[in-house]
Amino acid sequence: MVIFKPPMPDLCKASSSPLELAQVRTLVALLEESSVSRAAAVLGQSQPQTSTTLRRLRVQLQDPVLVRGSYGMVPTAHALTLLGPARRILADMLSLLNASENFTPLTMPLEIKIAVPDYLSPALLGAMFRAIRAEAPQATILLRAVHSESEGAELLETGKADVLIESVAMPTASIRYAPLFEDSILSVAARSKSGKLDKLSLADYLNLPHVAAAPASGLRPGLIDQLLAQQGLSRRVVARVPYLNTLPAILAASDLVFTTTTRLAQYMGAHPALQVFVPPVTFPPIHYFLMWHERVHRTSEHQWLRGLLHRVLAAK
């Protein structure tokens, strides 16, 4: 019996002339985003520039790469077979470029992709951005939302994220992790409820009208509800909001209560109409971890990024 094995796609032989590294990078962005405009944003380019590269790719690959579908652009079957090899080429080239001892983030046009959960404090993100801008002013920073543990692992596996900050460590044979910082739980409500919240019983607290942060995807179970369920408890959630930036105004104008991590609660508590209080529940500490893929572990760029994040976030 003869078993047919299709050949692996070779980007270097895809046309009469090999692809340049910039074209490979654009190809990856186009296939990951399925959109010329979104790919251009990821690449830090203008849309016409990305469109020009797409036209050249179509000629060199002898394939449309992206075609119109019912809900926008979709990759062709042939182009999808090139995505894996293209990602590996980019990762290998990054390792080669950063093998030099002359790595200097101050002058290098880095692309930094960081995946974070929705409940990470904006104050921490602000400190992180400030530190990156100070040490690598030519860098482009892309913040990616994480809606599930499996999605976080996929972002690292596919190279869509350089690092992942999460409250659940998920090491595998290819994913490394290190402790980053610890947080606790507090609640936030309008100051008009002052005098009623510090002496709440457990039953009264659980029966308050709670608002929960619910990501737009609906994939991630709420952190607070997970922690309560571990103790056999449940609260009365009367509203779910996918956008954390709307919560201070909602809480200030309503009788709702929001329970979240201490850093986020204190950040929101700076609003003059809001107060922070300790809920009558013994919540365990929340441990945050920094995770990354094995393929970038030894690159100078990644070692610098991990060191910076530890210095900035572990001290907060």
N, C-alpha and C positions, 0 to 999 in steps of 0.2 A: 504494500500500500504506500502510495506517495502522498505525503501530507504537504499541502501548499502553505507556505509561510510568507505573508506579504512583507515586502521590504520596509524597513524603518524609513520614514521621511528624512531626507538629507537637505537641509537648508542651503548648504553650499553648492548643491547640484540642482537646485530648483529651477535654475535658468542658466542662460549662457554666461552670466556674470554673477559672482557671489554677492550675497547681501552684506551691506555694511552694518556695523553694530547699531547705529542709530535707527536703521530700518528694522532690525530685529526687535529693538525696544518698542518701536511704533507698532509693529505687528502684534506684539504681546498686548499692548494697551488696547488696540482696536478689538482684538478677540475677547479680552476680558470685559471690556465695557460695552461691546456691541453698539457703539455709537462714535461717530467721528468727533462730535463736540465734547463728549465726556472724555474720550481718549486725549483730545487736545488739552483739556484741563488737567488731567493726570500728568501729562508730559510737560506742562508749562509752556505750551506752544499756542500759536494762533490756529483757528480752525482751518483757514486756507493752507497753512503749512502742513498740517496733518493730512488734509485732503490730497495735497500734491504727493506726499509720500505714499498714500494709499493707491493713487493711480500708478505710481512706479512699481509698487508691490504687485499690483494686478498684472502688469506686463511681465515682470520678472518671474513671478510664480505661475503665470499662465492660468490664473484662477481669479474669480471676482472677489474673493476673501470675505466680503460682506455683501449680502443681498437683502432686498426689502422683504419684510414679512408683514403679518397682519398687525403687529404692534411695534413696528420699528425695524431696525436692521438686525439680521441674524448671520452668524458665521456660516460659511459653506462647510460641507463635510470634510473636504480636503484641507481647508484652512485649520480646522480643529485638530487634524492629525499633526500639524506643525507646531501647535501651542506648547506641548511638552518639551520638544527639542529646543524651541526658542527660549523657554524659561531657563533651561539648563545652560544654554549658551550665555545668557545674561549673568547667571549666578557664577559660572566659571570665569567670565571676564571680570566680574567684580572682585573675585578672589585674586586674579592676576594683577589687577590694577592696585589693589590694596596690599599686596605682598611687599610693596616698597616701604622702606623705613621713612620715606619722605611724605607720609600721609599727613596732611595739614588741613583740618576741617575749616580753618579760618578762610581759606581761599578756594576751597573745592565746591563745585556746584552739586551738592549731594541731593538725593531724593530720599526723604525719611518718611516711612510709612508706619504709623503707630495705631494699633487696634486697642480700643478701650471699651468697657461696659458703659451703659448710659448713666449709671448712678455714681460715676467717679466725679468728685468735686470739681467744679469749674476753677476753683482757686488753685488746685493742683495742676490742672491743665495750663492755666496762665503761667505758673512758675516754670513748668516744663518748656513751654514755648519761649519764654524769656531767656532761659538758659541756652536753648538751642540757637536762638537768634544771636546771642552774645558770642558763642563759640564757633558757629557756622553761619555767618550772615548771608552766604550765597546759597544756603540750602532751601529746598522746597519741602514743606511739611504737609503730609496728608494724614488726616485723622479719620480712621475707619470705625464705624459702629460695629458692635458685636452683639448679636441677638440670641446666640446659643453657644454652648461649649463646643459642639461639633463645628460650628461656623468659625470659631476662633482657631481651632486646629487647622481647618482648611485654609484659612488666610495665611498661616505660617507655611503650610505645606506648598502652597501655590506661589508663594512669594508676593502675595498682595499686601502682606504686612511684614515688616522687619522684626517687630516685637509685639507682644500681646501682654496687656496688663489685665489680670483677672483675679477673682477671689477664690477660684478653684484651680489647684494645680493639676495638670493633666500630662505628666511626662510620658513619653513613649520612646521607642528606640531612636527616633529622629528629632524629638522635641526636648529641649533642656529647660530648666527653670531655676529660679533663685528667689528666696523671700525678699519682699520689697518694703512693705510697711504694714502696720496693723491699724484697724479702726474699730469703733464701737457704734452703738445705735442711740439716737435721740429722736425726739418728735418736735414738730413745728406746728404752730397754730396762731391765729390772730390774737393780738394783745387784748382784745375785747373779752377773751375768755379767761383773763388773768384772775388768779385767786381760786380757780376751780380745777386746775390741772395738776398741781404738785401733790395733791392728796387723793388722787384717784385710786379706787380699788381696781383690781385686775378686771373684774367683770365690767365695771363702768368704762374702763379704757377700751376693752374689746368692743363695747357697744357704741362707742363714739362713731360719728359719721366720718369714715376714713376715705382719703383719696389715695389711689395707688398709681405709681408710675408704670405705665404699660407701653412698651415699645410699639411702634407702628406695625411691626411685623407680627406681633403677638406670639413670637416663638419662645421668648424667655419667661419662665415662671418668675413671679415677683420674689425678690430676695427676702423681704420681710415675711411674706406669707409662707415661704419655705421654712424659715426659722421658727415661725409660730407652729407650723404643722409638725415639726420635729418634737414639739412639746405637747402635741395633741390639742392645740388651740387654734382658733380662727377668729377673725375680726369682721366687723360690718363694713365692707367696702361699698360705698355708694357712688363712687366716680372713679374712672380710669382715664389718665391723661398721658398721651405719648410724648409730650414736649415738656421737659423739665423747666425750661425758661419761663413757661406760663404759670408755674405753680405759686411763686410768691404773690402775684396779683390775685390769683384764685383764692389762696388762703386768707389774704388780707380782707377780701370782700365776702367771706363766707364763714360758716361754722365748721368747716372741714379741718381734719387733722392729717398731717403727713408725717410718716415715720420713715427714717432713712439713716444713712451713715452719718456719724458725728461731723465729719469734715463738711459734708454737703449741708447738713442741718445748720451748722454754725455760719456757713456762707450765706444761706438764705435768711438766717436770723439777723443779719445786718440790715434787713429791711425794717424801717421804723415802725411798721404796723404789725410786725411779727415777733413772737417770742419762742424760745426753745425750752423744752422741759424734758425731764427724764421719765420715760414710760415705766409703769409698774410691771415690767416683764424682765426676767433675767435672760438677756440675749447673749449668746457667746460672742467673743471677739471675731472681727472679720479680718482674715489674713489675706493680703494681696501679694501676688507673685508676678515676677517678670518672666516671660517665656519667649523662646526663640528657637529657630530651626538649626539643626546640626550643620547644615551646609554653609551657614554664615558665621559659625561659632568662632573661627580663627581669623576672620578678616579684620583688618585694622579699623575700618569704618564701624563695624558692629561692636568691637570691643570698646571703642570710644563712646558710642551711643549708650551701651549698657552702663558704662561707668558714669556717664552724665546723669542718666535716669536714677541710678542709685544715689548719687550725691544729692540730687534735687528732691526726690520724692521720699527717700528714707529719712531725711532730716525734717520733714514736715509733720 
